[in-house]
Amino acid sequence: MTATLPPPERPEIDAIVEMIIYLYTESRRLTKGMASGFGLTGPQLTILKLLESFQDLSLSTLSERIRAQNSTVTGIVDRMEREGLVRRERSKADRRVVHIRLSEKGARLAREIQVEPMEIFRSALLSLSPTDLRDLLRILTKLQKQVVSRVGQNRTEEERRR
């Protein structure tokens, strides 16, 4: 069920959607290009840089952060582990939890890769005023909640049809 918007609002909404798609596409293009220069895939570079920032993450947290299924992230981490970039360590507090950490080789590589898309976006965001940053976060949070809600509704409708 798609709501029809009044004509004056349509150009603004189309422009916003185009900007979101551009930022997403540009981020993926930059990540892929940068990663390939170091013999990595885009998702491997993303994981490398996340682990550089957060030291260690559980598989489920890593999956949440890169918005991918646990099974997908497991495959990526398996390959990274075989290449000596990361290691798995069982949590001492909860033996069911496995943390992913950078190996020495992975940490060196992460330090070597200075610029990545997240940094480009961070530096662009730094040019905004604190008020604009708060407003942008507030609006994006609302947008995210709407998208999550609609995606959930679509999944529920698909499941009912089966």
Secondary structure, DSSP 8 states (H G I E B T S, - for coil): ------GGGHHHHHHHHHHHHHHHHHHHHHHHHHHHTTT--HHHHHHHHHHHHHSEEEHHHHHHHHT--HHHHHHHHHHHHHTTSEEEEE-SS-TT-EEEEE-HHHHHHHHH----HHHHHHHHHHTS-HHHHHHHHHHHHHHHHHHHHHHHHHHHHHHHH-
